[in-house]
Amino acid sequence: MSTTGTVFDIQRYSIHDGPGIRTLVFMKGCPLRCKWCSNPEGLTVKPNVMFTPRLCYGCGRCAQVCESKAIVINNGAIEWHREKCTNCLKCAEVCKISHAKKVCGNVYTVPELMEEVRKDVTYYKRKSGGGLTVGGGEPMVQADFVRELMQAAHAEGINTALESSSYATAENARKIYEVTDHIFTDIKHMNPEIHKELTGVSNEPILQNIKMASKLLDTARQNLVIRIPIIPNKNDDEENIRKTAEFVKSLKVVDRIEILPYHNLGEEKYNRVPGVQTYEMHGVQMLEKGDLADQYRWVEEGGMKCNIGGL
C-alpha cells in the first residue's frame, strides 16, 4: 500500500524558501501552537473547511446539508458558527459554483505529488538551481511520506529543502534530515519555559534534534540554516538573541542564522477555519527588515553570519 500524505497548499515560484526558484509543498499537521502562526489551516492533519465570505452569494446549499447547524440563514444572510463545525466537509462538497467553502487538505501518494512537482522542473534545472521545499504545518508529523517524497525528488535530480520547527521524535527528525539538501529550522526561544508559553511545547527536543542534524550533515551536499522569527516583545530581546547565537556557534557547521521579521499576513484566516486557536497577536505592528538592526548586530557579535530574510 502506497504511503499517503495530506497537503494543504502547493506554492509555485517561491523564492524565499531555499536556493533558486522552488515549489513549496505545505504538509498538514503541527504539534506547535505558536501565537503568531500564519497558517492555521495547517495545524490539524485531517482535511478541514476554509470559508471565504467574499465569494459567497448566499445560495444556502451549505446550510441545507449542515447537520451540526454551524451554518444558518439569518435574514437572508449566511452565518457560519465555526465553533459548532465538525468538519464533515459536506458544505464544501455542495459549494461548487462560488467555491466560498473549500476543503483544505488533499491526500496524495508520492507519485501523485511528484506529478505536481515536475510541472516546475524547467525552473529547477535550467533557470535557477531551485527545487522542492517541504514546509507546513510541520513536515515531521508526516515523516515517512516526506522522506519518500524527497527520495523520489532526488531520483529525478531535484534538490530538496526542509522548513521545520524540528519538534519531533529523534527517529522522525533523522528520517528527513538524512534526505534533505537544505535544512531551515527555527529556534523560537532559548528558554524552555518561555518557549512553551509561546508555542505550547518545550524547546528541548528541538535543540537536541538540531544538534543531531549538525552531526549528520554531509557538508559537501547539505547545509543547515537556523532561523529566528523575530516576534515583538516575545523573543526579540538581547539576552535571547545572544544565547541563540552562542548555541548555534557551538554547532560549528551551521551556514548562517536568518532573522525573520514578524508579519500578520495570516491573521484574517483564523475566522475562516473552524476548530483552531484564536490569533493572539492582534494589533501588533508588522516589522520591516530595517527594524531588526539590533538583532542582526547581536547575532554577528556572537560570531555568526546573519541574514535578514522573510518579506
ABEGO torsion letter per residue (X at the ends): XBBBBBBABBBBGBAAAEBEBBBBBBBBEBABBBAABABAAAABABBBBBBBAAABAGAGAAAAABAAGABBBBGGBBBBBAAABAGAGAAAAABAAAGABBBBEBBBBAAAAAAAAAAAAAAAAAAAGBEBBBBOEBAAABAAAAAAAAAAAAAAGBBBBBBBAGBBBAAAAAAAAAABABBBBBBABABAAAAAAAAGBBAAAAAAAAAAAAAABBAAABBBBBBBBBBBGAAABAAAAAAAAAAAAAAGABABBBBBBBBAAAAAAAAABBGBBBBAABGBBBBBAAAAAAAAAAAAAAGBBBBBBEX
